[in-house]
């Protein structure tokens, strides 16, 4: 199997070399596109990106569920053409006048096609209607500033108003430092909206994806009625390096993994990508079907 | 505003002064009959947060406070005011008790941040903070918070979901320490002072951002110069605020509390904004 992998790598590599030669004959050094391979951050295996892609973004060697775009995630979970996006044009301002924040945003918007780090809306999952929010780590490590906070708060409020369950796929480096205290307050704002949705007796499912950390772990991500995590993803409050710096020792490999959180009682279940859609639809239907116990 | 022209960095120096009064100094000056209550009933008792019941000018109140130590021994006990999850869970337990007995809750914030360590992660530091944000937002009794010195990040916010936030005039409240800010955004922790001055973390800045509701004046040059006078100002603020909040119908109060946080955020949403 390993040999196969190398063969694929070699073939791909050769084809790139060839293509490149065709284009610029005189060029002596070859740039290998850096997105051609994926090095798994968990098991260090090197995987051809295309193979990773064909495997739903899951490392074929260790099962680590790598980061994928919000758009791709939506396509994996929602019924085709069922998604109606909320607040798709919302962009952030610069509340503390942090130098070059606007420029950075503009550049990222262009690179990612996103307006900020979360998309929200409503969709059906195998016919079950819900409000959905998906964070995208490509956008400033999906840190939470005004836009993420506002869009998620509105998503909770919409779900409360329409009496719908809400499913949030979380991923985040935490609060967005560039927005200062305004970003910290988004933790209280989103948690408050989650509390109101909860008080209305409605279902909130969190799916923690890689990485779910900092102020997002310390707010809405940890507040689901049901908390699901993808295999091998990083979940924690403090950064690994911060802790290592505080305690002056190396942390164990599996520290802050989904499995670590399951063991310590902070997630309900670990669900792989293949089964996510089905699991979510079942869990939603268990909460929305109003069926009395059947007579034999 | 006598403190208005002090730079944020100067304020940092004032709040780091070795004689800066802590909640242990203020408690007997502001409250009578204080009984400390221990433990979260789940795991243990955290010395970084103290809580209990006392009287504020006769009225029973629940008091929850992050505790800075005044010397090494006290700091060992209070873990330099960096709470573990059991501290936040103790706070929540006492807040729920206050709700049951219809007492207002007074929180004092004074922490560099929630503790970052193996045990804290194992016991769910993130969950503990999140749960407090969630529960305090719907707690059916008035909540008033006061930042005494340093309000560091989520570890501070866990006692900061309230109906009214007061800040001592030299205190700061920030998303991360200026040192952490400089280190993450500029990869250079030595630019701490510069970070401190641009982060908008003083009581004046946060009033402008509608996060801080009242600035409580300290004695000239900092609270350490006259703790008693500062305590009187805190007491004045608490009495005035609670008198007002206790009058308000609880559902109205909860709506106001929700709105207080709901309205924070700066964004634009016209499709044309991009072009």
Boltz contact constraints between the chains, C-beta under 6 A:
constraints:
  - contact:
      token1: [A, 89]
      token2: [B, 269]
      max_distance: 6.0
  - contact:
      token1: [A, 89]
      token2: [B, 271]
      max_distance: 6.0
  - contact:
      token1: [A, 90]
      token2: [B, 267]
      max_distance: 6.0
  - contact:
      token1: [A, 90]
      token2: [B, 269]
      max_distance: 6.0
  - contact:
      token1: [A, 91]
      token2: [B, 273]
      max_distance: 6.0
  - contact:
      token1: [A, 92]
      token2: [B, 267]
      max_distance: 6.0
  - contact:
      token1: [A, 93]
      token2: [B, 266]
      max_distance: 6.0
  - contact:
      token1: [A, 95]
      token2: [B, 266]
      max_distance: 6.0
  - contact:
      token1: [A, 96]
      token2: [B, 200]
      max_distance: 6.0
  - contact:
      token1: [A, 146]
      token2: [B, 265]
      max_distance: 6.0
  - contact:
      token1: [A, 146]
      token2: [B, 266]
      max_distance: 6.0
  - contact:
      token1: [A, 146]
      token2: [B, 267]
      max_distance: 6.0
  - contact:
      token1: [A, 147]
      token2: [B, 267]
      max_distance: 6.0
  - contact:
      token1: [A, 149]
      token2: [B, 265]
      max_distance: 6.0
  - contact:
      token1: [A, 150]
      token2: [B, 265]
      max_distance: 6.0
  - contact:
      token1: [A, 150]
      token2: [B, 267]
      max_distance: 6.0
  - contact:
      token1: [A, 175]
      token2: [B, 175]
      max_distance: 6.0
  - contact:
      token1: [A, 177]
      token2: [B, 181]
      max_distance: 6.0
  - contact:
      token1: [A, 177]
      token2: [B, 185]
      max_distance: 6.0
  - contact:
      token1: [A, 180]
      token2: [B, 175]
      max_distance: 6.0
  - contact:
      token1: [A, 180]
      token2: [B, 199]
      max_distance: 6.0
  - contact:
      token1: [A, 180]
      token2: [B, 200]
      max_distance: 6.0
  - contact:
      token1: [A, 181]
      token2: [B, 175]
      max_distance: 6.0
  - contact:
      token1: [A, 181]
      token2: [B, 211]
      max_distance: 6.0
  - contact:
      token1: [A, 183]
      token2: [B, 175]
      max_distance: 6.0
  - contact:
      token1: [A, 184]
      token2: [B, 157]
      max_distance: 6.0
  - contact:
      token1: [A, 184]
      token2: [B, 175]
      max_distance: 6.0
  - contact:
      token1: [A, 185]
      token2: [B, 261]
      max_distance: 6.0
  - contact:
      token1: [A, 185]
      token2: [B, 264]
      max_distance: 6.0
  - contact:
      token1: [A, 188]
      token2: [B, 133]
      max_distance: 6.0
  - contact:
      token1: [A, 188]
      token2: [B, 161]
      max_distance: 6.0
  - contact:
      token1: [A, 188]
      token2: [B, 261]
      max_distance: 6.0
  - contact:
      token1: [A, 189]
      token2: [B, 261]
      max_distance: 6.0
  - contact:
      token1: [A, 189]
      token2: [B, 262]
      max_distance: 6.0
  - contact:
      token1: [A, 191]
      token2: [B, 133]
      max_distance: 6.0
  - contact:
      token1: [A, 191]
      token2: [B, 134]
      max_distance: 6.0
  - contact:
      token1: [A, 192]
      token2: [B, 137]
      max_distance: 6.0
  - contact:
      token1: [A, 192]
      token2: [B, 258]
      max_distance: 6.0
  - contact:
      token1: [A, 192]
      token2: [B, 261]
      max_distance: 6.0
  - contact:
      token1: [A, 195]
      token2: [B, 134]
      max_distance: 6.0
  - contact:
      token1: [A, 195]
      token2: [B, 137]
      max_distance: 6.0
  - contact:
      token1: [A, 195]
      token2: [B, 138]
      max_distance: 6.0
  - contact:
      token1: [A, 215]
      token2: [B, 154]
      max_distance: 6.0
  - contact:
      token1: [A, 217]
      token2: [B, 126]
      max_distance: 6.0
  - contact:
      token1: [A, 218]
      token2: [B, 126]
      max_distance: 6.0
  - contact:
      token1: [A, 218]
      token2: [B, 129]
      max_distance: 6.0
  - contact:
      token1: [A, 218]
      token2: [B, 130]
      max_distance: 6.0
  - contact:
      token1: [A, 218]
      token2: [B, 154]
      max_distance: 6.0
  - contact:
      token1: [A, 219]
      token2: [B, 130]
      max_distance: 6.0
  - contact:
      token1: [A, 219]
      token2: [B, 133]
      max_distance: 6.0
  - contact:
      token1: [A, 222]
      token2: [B, 126]
      max_distance: 6.0
  - contact:
      token1: [A, 222]
      token2: [B, 127]
      max_distance: 6.0
  - contact:
      token1: [A, 222]
      token2: [B, 130]
      max_distance: 6.0
  - contact:
      token1: [A, 223]
      token2: [B, 130]
      max_distance: 6.0
  - contact:
      token1: [A, 223]
      token2: [B, 134]
      max_distance: 6.0
  - contact:
      token1: [A, 236]
      token2: [B, 121]
      max_distance: 6.0
  - contact:
      token1: [A, 237]
      token2: [B, 125]
      max_distance: 6.0
  - contact:
      token1: [A, 237]
      token2: [B, 126]
      max_distance: 6.0
  - contact:
      token1: [A, 238]
      token2: [B, 116]
      max_distance: 6.0
  - contact:
      token1: [A, 242]
      token2: [B, 116]
      max_distance: 6.0
  - contact:
      token1: [A, 243]
      token2: [B, 116]
      max_distance: 6.0
  - contact:
      token1: [A, 243]
      token2: [B, 117]
      max_distance: 6.0
  - contact:
      token1: [A, 246]
      token2: [B, 116]
      max_distance: 6.0
  - contact:
      token1: [A, 246]
      token2: [B, 117]
      max_distance: 6.0
  - contact:
      token1: [A, 247]
      token2: [B, 117]
      max_distance: 6.0
  - contact:
      token1: [A, 264]
      token2: [B, 122]
      max_distance: 6.0
  - contact:
      token1: [A, 266]
      token2: [B, 124]
      max_distance: 6.0
  - contact:
      token1: [A, 266]
      token2: [B, 127]
      max_distance: 6.0
